[in-house]
């Protein structure tokens, strides 16, 4: 398999059949970056750094995930890696809050009962992660 990628490591194209060595030379002659890897079915989870294909990491969220009281005082505290992240909070299927943070910390409390989905995302190559919190 041949991976064509950009300066961020984002894979822009995959080629699964053909003379990979010859195709790599053609792409590189046109200023494109390319590497050959063995056959894989998970290339959507890869990125390229320093000429090596690696598995994209998830945003890392640490902290206790548990049901909370919908009293505005019962608070969950999360640490997020990387520290710069975006957050979307949905109540059911409706996004009720969005924010960007540079602190790597989130304190979460609500005063309305329901099931909340907290989606943490960060710059490429990180995969977003969603956690679910029930407020009673």
Secondary structure, 3 states (H helix, E strand, C coil): CEEEECCCCCEEEEECCCCHHHHHHHHHHCCCEEEECCCCCCHHHEEEECCEEEECCECEEECCCCCECCCCCCCEEEEEECCCEEEEEEECCEEEEEEEECCCEEEECCCCCEEEEEEEECCCCCECEEEEEEEC
